Structures are given as C-alpha cells and as structure tokens.
C-alpha cells in the first residue's frame, strides 16, 4: 500500500479516536447561552432596556412571521420563518455559516442539545483531516529521513495525531460553538490551498479567494491569525506569483464578505449598535494596546496547556496563578525554538506561521478585546502548533525523534486527561449540567409555564429553551439589569420593578455561583439582594427558594417563588 494512503488511513484513525473522545461528551455538561442562541428554533423573549421594558425584536410588536428581523440579541440578523428562525448574522462581524452546518447535522445526530454538540464534534474531526491535508501540502512527510519520526511520508498523520490530543480543540468540539469552528476550518483549508511550493495558478487563486472570503464571513477576526500566516507562505521564493494572480485572490477574498454584507443589509439593515464595526473600540485603542503582554501570555499559555485557560473558565474565575505560569513556560518552548530556528534560517513554514500568528494575536487582539482573559484568537493556534512541533521533531535524528515525539504525546495526553476530569467537576453554573437540570426538574414539578419564569443574567438566556426544545420560554431580564457606571446604592431595585411588572412572574431564576463570563455589566449578587425589596414594593413577597449546586458542590442557580 502506498505510504500516502497509509498516512491518510492514519489521519482517519486519528479522527475516529477524536470522535470517540468527543461524542460521549455531548449533553454531559451544562450549556453556555451563546452556544445555543444562534440555533434556537425561536428567539428568546428578552426585555429591552427601555423605560417601558418591552421585548426586543421580533417580539416588540404583534407582527406575524415570516419576516426579516434585526435585533440587539443573537443572532442580530435572521429570517423569522413559519417553522423556525434562520440565522444570518450572529453578530456584526460573524455570520452563521457554521451554525447552518450544525443545524443540518443536528437532527441526524440525535437532535436537541446533544445533536448540536455532536455536530461540533463532526466539524472538529474534519479539522483534523484538514490539518493532515495542510501538512501534506507543505510537504512535511517528504523531508523526513528513513530513520526519522515519520518514514515514508507519514508526517501528515503525525500532525493529525497531535491535533487529536489537543484539549483546546477537544473542549470546543463538545460544545455548540460550531459558528466558531467554521472559521478555524476555513483557516486551515486556506493555508492548505496556499501551501504548495509553486506559484499560484489562476484556479488556485480563485479557490483561495473564495475560501478566505467564506472564512472571513464565518468570523472576520480570524483574519488576525490567517493573514500573517498566509504572508509567511507567500514570502517564500518558490511561491512567488504574478501580481495579477495575487490581486485576483485578494479581490475575491474581500469581495465575498463585502458583497454578502451589502446584499443582506439591502434587505434588512442592522439594528443600531450591531453592525460589523459597531463594537470596535476606536477611542480606547491606545490604552488597550498596552495590554499586549498579557494577551501574549494567554496565547503562550494556550500553546502550553489549554487547561490553564479553561480551568478558570469552568470555575468562574480568570486565568492566573501557578498553573497559568507553568503553561506559559511550556508554551514558550516551541515558540522560542521556532524563533531561534527562524533566525538561523532552518525554521519550517509551520514554525514561521506559528510565530507570526502568536505575535499578531497578541498585538491586534489587545486592540480588539478589553481583557487578556478573552482568549478567542488563541483557539485557532492548535493546528499551527501541531505543524510547528512536527517540523521541530523532524530536525532531530535517530531515537531522539521518537523520544521527543513520545514526550509531546505524553504531555498532550496528560492535558486531555486533566481536561476531561475538569469537565466533570465544574464550579460555575454556566457549565453545570447538575444545576441546570435540577432547576428544570424543579420548574417541571411546579408546573411552570414560559411566562411564569423570569431569568436575571445573560448566561441564562436561551438555556432553558435549548434543554426543553422551546417548550419552556421564559422572559429574560438580563439586558434591563445591565449595570452601568454611577448607579445608585439600591441598584437595580427600580430595574427589577420594571422587569417584574412586565409579566408578574411566579418564579425568578437567579445565578448565585461564580461566572467570569457573565460580562462586566453583570452584578448577580446585587440583583439577588434587591429582588425582595423590588417585589415587596409591587405587592409581592418571596415565598419559597430552591438552590441548585454545581458539580463541585458550590452555589449554582437559585429559584425563587413569588406570591403576588
């Protein structure tokens, strides 16, 4: 059997192993609001932050579906059809291309939350095969000596195997974040199209332009990682092409997202404050750029051990401490080695792509995000790290290669084992299936209907709807309860009165556990403190309370019953 075929079978085996690790996790962990909001059959009922506390579109007025909807909640642009919502833009710089894929796969993979998360597992398995293709197009297997780590061209399979045991990739494959995974898949496919050591043909330029354009449509900020990596590839003398060919690829890659945005907005403009550049912090660019070292540390920590970022996420805190420092130190090793080899002129394409991607993520990311804890850009580094590690391994000789490969796989295996254990002992309600299911069971026992329930924080919006298939559709008050600067000492008493007055709910769902991802506008403790006072002023009292702990035993959600 040809070595290339054996290599591909190795990649298929890696993808199968990955699915065996990923698919059992579907429905085994609590869900984050944002992972399900784009694929819900109907929009959540969210109260607007207006004086009359009405509902956000599409419920702001009595208008029958189908119709186009522009709204501040996710998805910000969608077609509200007769049977379901069809998302178009999740937010201004991100379309629902990945969500469409998961919506198509969801019913075939069991439906519900489990089907949605299994669809992410399938997309991630495709990412592993794309990593194999990228490595093969880079010619990695062709440059290894017979006594190296991948004799006979097996190098691409080794790269696929390293991605398989990257816990960051595995973690997100067990969520509903298919709209994030689509841009990562597009990044790897774009690099694979550009990879061969030959000038761009016209056909390849068109293909590259189309794939890059669709990748940017999936998530525009993926360009922070993608464009520097592409630049590294095309700076190689063997890939230098005619200017017209480069221009063709560039024009197509820019035209695809711009034309799509233009056509969609001709049909339905974005709601105020939700457009592609609406959230860009023009006035805070300078101060934010000063945080680039913190963003660099997060990128390096992700390379070293994704759990240093994900453990705090699951416990409701922010990255830091000894684990974070060790992960940064571990990530520095392949990054520094790639820098050193680049300086000596021996670095491979993967190593150079990793270096420029990390630096770009840190510098541009500091301008885009208000905190280094927002690690979204780092997620796209897993495949680049796998390619760079293989290039570094292949520079060794004899048994040292196998020994170094064994160390890499051991470290990655420990990372996966630690991560899977962490998934079973979460301390934040955002990931706690124990707290979420217990609250749902209690509401079911109490006979609660949608209008009977009001939620109070962002990471509850859409969660009950997702678990019940839309059977329970509460009113969500998170937007009305956003904390702003210079609020009075009794905040949010007045806001709670407005929210409670809207539907006079029987039950109010609180979030009493830690959650660093609720946003800087959330103050769940203040909401819980002022709820009795707001209810009393409206003639209601708190008659019962049920607490639902997380897997760690700490506080999660709490349900309060009101007697009107």
ABEGO torsion letter per residue (X at the ends): XBAAAAAAAAAAAAAAAAAAAAAAABGABBBBAAAAAAABABBBBBBBABAAGBBBOAAABBBBOBBBBBBABOBABBBBBAABBBBABABAABBAAAAAAAAAAAAAAGEEAAAAAAAAAAAAAAAAAAAAAAAAAAGAAAABBAABABBGGAAAAAAAAAAAABAAAAAAAABAAAAAAAAAAAAAAAAAAAABBBBBBAAAAAAAAAAAAAAAAABAAAAAAAAAAAAAAAABAAABBBAAAAAAAAAAAAAAAAAAAAAAAAABBBBBGABAAAABBAAAAAAAAAAAAAAAAAAAAAAABAAAAAAAAAAGBBBEEAAAAAAAAAAAAAAAAAAAAAAAGABBAAAAAAAAAAAAAAAAAAAABABAABAAAAAAAAAAAAAAAAAAAAABBEAAAAAAAAAAAAAAAAAAAAAAAAAAABABAAABAAAAAAAAAAAAAAGBBAAABBBABAAABGAAAAAAGGABBBBBAAAAABBBBGBBAAOAAAAAAAAAAAAGBABBBBBABBBAAAEAABBAAAAAAAAAAAAAAAGBBBABBBBBBBAAGBBBBBBBBBBX
